[in-house]
Amino acid sequence: MAVLATSNQQQYNMMIYDVIGYIAGGLTLISSIPQLIKIIKTKNVEGVSSGTFVILVCAQFLWTIYGFYKNDLQLIITNIVSGIISLCILIIYMFLLIKRNKTSHIGDGGTSSNV
């Protein structure tokens, strides 16, 4: 009977940790969405650190590889989706930065030395 109780306790503990993993994964997934929405709505990337998102995309890529190694679906899905969101932020960031630079050069006849 004690073995059964221990087994049930172990299953319960594993379930709790799975729930914690899913909650952490969900929070990770949605953590960059407010930034993405703000950038899309305002079309302004001032104050956004591109370096942060470059590091984040690299980390999410590595976590995804680790997830495949550990055969952990939570890690794989969370980091693939989060990586896509972070990559979208970087792409929009670069697009808006290029667009802003082209617009500023048009206004000064293209002779500006500011880059």
C-alpha positions as CSV (number, residue, x, y, z in Angstrom):
1,M,0.0,0.0,0.0
2,A,2.9,2.4,0.8
3,V,4.3,1.8,-2.7
4,L,1.0,2.7,-4.2
5,A,0.8,5.9,-2.2
6,T,4.3,6.8,-3.2
7,S,3.5,6.2,-6.8
8,N,0.4,8.4,-6.6
9,Q,2.4,11.1,-4.9
10,Q,5.0,11.0,-7.6
11,Q,2.4,11.2,-10.3
12,Y,0.8,14.1,-8.6
13,N,4.1,15.9,-8.2
14,M,4.9,15.3,-11.9
15,M,1.4,16.7,-12.8
16,I,2.1,19.8,-10.7
17,Y,5.4,20.4,-12.4
18,D,3.8,19.9,-15.8
19,V,1.2,22.5,-15.0
20,I,4.0,24.9,-13.9
21,G,5.8,24.2,-17.1
22,Y,2.7,25.0,-19.2
23,I,2.1,28.2,-17.3
24,A,5.7,29.3,-17.7
25,G,5.6,28.4,-21.4
26,G,2.4,30.3,-21.9
27,L,3.8,33.4,-20.1
28,T,7.0,33.1,-22.3
29,L,4.8,32.9,-25.4
30,I,2.9,36.1,-24.6
31,S,5.7,38.1,-23.1
32,S,6.7,39.8,-26.4
33,I,3.2,40.2,-27.8
34,P,2.6,43.6,-26.2
35,Q,5.8,45.0,-27.7
36,L,4.8,43.6,-31.1
37,I,1.3,45.1,-30.9
38,K,2.8,48.5,-29.9
39,I,5.3,48.5,-32.8
40,I,2.6,47.6,-35.3
41,K,0.1,50.2,-34.0
42,T,2.5,53.1,-33.6
43,K,5.0,52.1,-36.4
44,N,7.6,53.5,-34.0
45,V,10.6,51.5,-32.8
46,E,12.1,54.2,-30.7
47,G,13.1,52.8,-27.3
48,V,13.1,49.2,-28.6
49,S,16.4,47.4,-28.1
50,S,17.2,45.4,-31.2
51,G,20.1,43.7,-29.3
52,T,17.7,42.3,-26.7
53,F,15.6,40.7,-29.4
54,V,18.7,39.3,-31.3
55,I,19.8,37.7,-28.0
56,L,16.3,36.5,-27.3
57,V,15.9,34.9,-30.8
58,C,19.3,33.1,-30.4
59,A,18.3,31.9,-26.9
60,Q,14.9,30.6,-28.2
61,F,16.7,28.8,-31.0
62,L,19.0,27.1,-28.6
63,W,16.2,26.2,-26.2
64,T,14.3,24.7,-29.2
65,I,17.3,22.5,-30.0
66,Y,17.6,21.5,-26.4
67,G,13.8,20.7,-26.4
68,F,14.4,18.3,-29.3
69,Y,17.3,16.7,-27.5
70,K,15.2,16.2,-24.3
71,N,12.1,15.3,-26.4
72,D,10.2,18.0,-24.5
73,L,7.2,19.3,-26.4
74,Q,6.7,22.2,-24.0
75,L,10.2,23.6,-24.7
76,I,9.9,23.0,-28.4
77,I,6.5,24.6,-29.0
78,T,7.1,27.5,-26.5
79,N,10.4,28.5,-28.0
80,I,9.4,28.1,-31.7
81,V,6.4,30.3,-31.3
82,S,8.2,32.8,-29.0
83,G,11.1,32.9,-31.5
84,I,8.7,33.6,-34.4
85,I,7.2,36.5,-32.4
86,S,10.7,37.9,-31.5
87,L,11.8,37.5,-35.1
88,C,8.8,39.4,-36.3
89,I,9.7,42.2,-33.9
90,L,13.2,42.3,-35.3
91,I,12.0,42.2,-39.0
92,I,9.5,45.0,-38.4
93,Y,12.2,46.9,-36.4
94,M,14.6,46.7,-39.3
95,F,12.0,47.5,-41.9
96,L,10.9,50.6,-40.0
97,L,14.5,51.7,-39.4
98,I,15.3,51.4,-43.1
99,K,12.1,53.2,-44.0
100,R,12.9,56.0,-41.5
101,N,16.4,56.4,-42.9
102,K,15.2,56.6,-46.5
103,T,12.6,59.2,-45.5
104,S,15.2,61.3,-43.7
105,H,17.5,61.2,-46.7
106,I,14.8,62.2,-49.1
107,G,14.0,65.3,-46.9
108,D,17.5,66.6,-47.0
109,G,18.2,65.8,-50.7
110,G,20.2,62.7,-49.8
111,T,23.2,64.6,-48.7
112,S,23.0,63.9,-45.0
113,S,25.9,62.2,-43.3
114,N,23.7,61.0,-40.4
115,V,23.3,57.3,-40.4
